[in-house]
Amino acid sequence: MSLEETANSSDQLNWFKSSYSGGAGGECVEVAACTHAIHVRDSKDAARPGLAVSSDSWAAFLGYAVGETG
């Protein structure tokens, strides 16, 4: 998926905010999954292009982030 396709499809995605995001307007991340990629964006600036990574890359990142590498 190209950056243009990612930017154009972001309005059609079902975004959800991180459970670690507080209501005070601090650093908030939103994530949306689709068949081709996992999308990540800044919830405070949703019009700005986000990041799209493969499902395998996202799984590897999560494993590292929660300390389940192996």
PyRosetta script that sets phi, psi and omega in degrees:
from pyrosetta import init, pose_from_sequence

init()
pose = pose_from_sequence("MSLEETANSSDQLNWFKSSYSGGAGGECVEVAACTHAIHVRDSKDAARPGLAVSSDSWAAFLGYAVGETG")
pose.set_psi(1, 130.2)
pose.set_omega(1, -179.9)
pose.set_phi(2, -80.3)
pose.set_psi(2, 167.0)
pose.set_omega(2, 177.2)
pose.set_phi(3, -61.7)
pose.set_psi(3, -37.7)
pose.set_omega(3, 178.7)
pose.set_phi(4, -64.4)
pose.set_psi(4, -43.8)
pose.set_omega(4, 178.2)
pose.set_phi(5, -63.8)
pose.set_psi(5, -38.6)
pose.set_omega(5, 178.6)
pose.set_phi(6, -63.8)
pose.set_psi(6, -46.7)
pose.set_omega(6, -179.6)
pose.set_phi(7, -63.7)
pose.set_psi(7, -41.1)
pose.set_omega(7, -178.6)
pose.set_phi(8, -71.0)
pose.set_psi(8, -29.9)
pose.set_omega(8, -176.9)
pose.set_phi(9, -87.9)
pose.set_psi(9, -11.5)
pose.set_omega(9, -173.3)
pose.set_phi(10, -63.7)
pose.set_psi(10, -26.5)
pose.set_omega(10, 177.7)
pose.set_phi(11, -70.7)
pose.set_psi(11, -22.6)
pose.set_omega(11, -176.1)
pose.set_phi(12, -94.2)
pose.set_psi(12, -0.3)
pose.set_omega(12, -177.4)
pose.set_phi(13, -88.5)
pose.set_psi(13, 156.5)
pose.set_omega(13, 176.7)
pose.set_phi(14, -96.5)
pose.set_psi(14, 96.0)
pose.set_omega(14, -175.8)
pose.set_phi(15, -83.2)
pose.set_psi(15, 143.8)
pose.set_omega(15, 171.5)
pose.set_phi(16, -136.2)
pose.set_psi(16, 147.7)
pose.set_omega(16, -175.9)
pose.set_phi(17, -88.9)
pose.set_psi(17, 146.6)
pose.set_omega(17, 177.5)
pose.set_phi(18, -56.4)
pose.set_psi(18, 141.4)
pose.set_omega(18, 177.3)
pose.set_phi(19, -67.8)
pose.set_psi(19, -15.4)
pose.set_omega(19, 177.7)
pose.set_phi(20, -87.2)
pose.set_psi(20, -7.0)
pose.set_omega(20, 179.8)
pose.set_phi(21, -76.9)
pose.set_psi(21, 130.0)
pose.set_omega(21, 179.9)
pose.set_phi(22, -90.9)
pose.set_psi(22, 170.8)
pose.set_omega(22, 179.5)
pose.set_phi(23, -84.9)
pose.set_psi(23, -0.7)
pose.set_omega(23, -175.9)
pose.set_phi(24, -84.4)
pose.set_psi(24, 0.9)
pose.set_omega(24, 177.9)
pose.set_phi(25, 83.7)
pose.set_psi(25, 23.5)
pose.set_omega(25, 178.0)
pose.set_phi(26, -77.1)
pose.set_psi(26, -151.1)
pose.set_omega(26, -179.7)
pose.set_phi(27, -71.0)
pose.set_psi(27, 112.0)
pose.set_omega(27, -177.8)
pose.set_phi(28, -122.7)
pose.set_psi(28, 137.8)
pose.set_omega(28, 179.6)
pose.set_phi(29, -122.3)
pose.set_psi(29, 139.3)
pose.set_omega(29, 173.3)
pose.set_phi(30, -116.5)
pose.set_psi(30, 146.7)
pose.set_omega(30, -178.1)
pose.set_phi(31, -131.3)
pose.set_psi(31, 143.9)
pose.set_omega(31, 175.2)
pose.set_phi(32, -141.0)
pose.set_psi(32, 140.8)
pose.set_omega(32, 179.4)
pose.set_phi(33, -110.6)
pose.set_psi(33, 143.1)
pose.set_omega(33, 171.5)
pose.set_phi(34, -139.6)
pose.set_psi(34, -177.5)
pose.set_omega(34, -175.3)
pose.set_phi(35, -65.1)
pose.set_psi(35, -30.5)
pose.set_omega(35, -172.9)
pose.set_phi(36, -98.9)
pose.set_psi(36, -21.0)
pose.set_omega(36, -171.9)
pose.set_phi(37, -164.8)
pose.set_psi(37, 168.4)
pose.set_omega(37, 169.4)
pose.set_phi(38, -107.6)
pose.set_psi(38, 130.1)
pose.set_omega(38, -177.2)
pose.set_phi(39, -107.7)
pose.set_psi(39, 139.6)
pose.set_omega(39, 179.5)
pose.set_phi(40, -131.0)
pose.set_psi(40, 137.0)
pose.set_omega(40, 177.9)
pose.set_phi(41, -147.8)
pose.set_psi(41, 165.3)
pose.set_omega(41, 175.5)
pose.set_phi(42, -81.9)
pose.set_psi(42, 118.5)
pose.set_omega(42, -176.1)
pose.set_phi(43, -68.6)
pose.set_psi(43, -21.1)
pose.set_omega(43, 179.5)
pose.set_phi(44, -79.2)
pose.set_psi(44, -16.7)
pose.set_omega(44, -178.8)
pose.set_phi(45, -139.5)
pose.set_psi(45, 64.9)
pose.set_omega(45, -173.9)
pose.set_phi(46, -66.2)
pose.set_psi(46, -19.3)
pose.set_omega(46, 178.7)
pose.set_phi(47, -76.0)
pose.set_psi(47, -20.6)
pose.set_omega(47, 179.3)
pose.set_phi(48, -74.6)
pose.set_psi(48, 140.8)
pose.set_omega(48, 179.9)
pose.set_phi(49, -58.7)
pose.set_psi(49, 142.7)
pose.set_omega(49, 178.8)
pose.set_phi(50, -100.0)
pose.set_psi(50, -159.7)
pose.set_omega(50, -178.7)
pose.set_phi(51, -117.7)
pose.set_psi(51, 138.7)
pose.set_omega(51, 175.6)
pose.set_phi(52, -123.0)
pose.set_psi(52, 129.6)
pose.set_omega(52, 178.8)
pose.set_phi(53, -129.9)
pose.set_psi(53, 159.5)
pose.set_omega(53, 178.4)
pose.set_phi(54, -68.1)
pose.set_psi(54, 158.6)
pose.set_omega(54, 178.5)
pose.set_phi(55, -60.6)
pose.set_psi(55, -38.9)
pose.set_omega(55, 178.5)
pose.set_phi(56, -64.4)
pose.set_psi(56, -41.9)
pose.set_omega(56, 178.5)
pose.set_phi(57, -65.1)
pose.set_psi(57, -40.0)
pose.set_omega(57, 179.2)
pose.set_phi(58, -64.7)
pose.set_psi(58, -42.3)
pose.set_omega(58, 179.2)
pose.set_phi(59, -62.5)
pose.set_psi(59, -41.2)
pose.set_omega(59, 178.1)
pose.set_phi(60, -64.6)
pose.set_psi(60, -42.4)
pose.set_omega(60, 177.4)
pose.set_phi(61, -60.6)
pose.set_psi(61, -47.9)
pose.set_omega(61, -179.5)
pose.set_phi(62, -61.9)
pose.set_psi(62, -42.1)
pose.set_omega(62, 177.8)
pose.set_phi(63, -59.1)
pose.set_psi(63, -41.2)
pose.set_omega(63, 178.1)
pose.set_phi(64, -68.9)
pose.set_psi(64, -43.4)
pose.set_omega(64, -175.6)
pose.set_phi(65, -63.9)
pose.set_psi(65, -34.1)
pose.set_omega(65, -179.4)
pose.set_phi(66, -99.5)
pose.set_psi(66, 7.1)
pose.set_omega(66, 174.1)
pose.set_phi(67, 77.8)
pose.set_psi(67, 26.4)
pose.set_omega(67, 179.8)
pose.set_phi(68, -107.9)
pose.set_psi(68, 39.4)
pose.set_omega(68, 177.5)
pose.set_phi(69, -77.1)
pose.set_psi(69, 154.1)
pose.set_omega(69, 179.8)
pose.set_phi(70, 176.9)
pose.dump_pdb("model.pdb")
